[in-house]
Amino acid sequence: MGKINVSADLLAKLKHFADGGDVIASVVQAITNNEKVLTLTVGAENTGANTITITGQVSDLDGTPIKAVTDILITSVPVSGAGTMTVGASGTIKAGSGTKSVWMQTNSSGAFGIVVLNAAAEDNLVTFQLDNGQLELVKITYV
C-alpha cells in the first residue's frame, strides 16, 4: 500500500461511523484494520565485509509500531553475486539463513534487521512481503 500515515483521530472517526451503522465506513475500516506500513532503512555498505544492513519497522496506519510478531518473506536478487542474507540486530530467521530467500519474523516490537552479503560491485534488489501480502522493494548498491 505504500507509505502513508493516517491520524489516530481520523481512525477514531471512521470507527465511530462504522459503529453507527455506516456501511461504507465499515468497509473502509475492515480494509484498514489489516493494513501495515513497512518502513525500511538501508545502511551504508560495510566494504570490509561486503555487506549492507537493512532494518525495518512494521507499524499501523497511524505510525504506531505493531507490538506483535509479523512474518516477512525476504528475497534477494543480485545481478551475479551472492546476495545471501543473515539476521541483523533484531528479528528471527525461521528458514533460509545464508540463502537468497528467507522467512523472517519481526521481534515483539515489530522491528527486524537483515544483512545482505554480496562481494560483486553491482545493484541488488531486495523484496519484502508481509504476512498480509503487502510488498516493498529496495535497491541496494555495492561498490
Buried (B, 14 or more C-beta within 10 A) or exposed (E): BEEEEBEEEEBEEBBEBBEEEBEEBBEBBEEBEEBBBBBBEBBEBEEEEBBBBBBBBBBBBBBEBBEEBBEBBBBBBBEEBBBBBBBBEBBEBEEBBEBBBBBBBBBEBBBBBBBBBBEBEBBBBBBBBBBEEBEBEBEBEBE
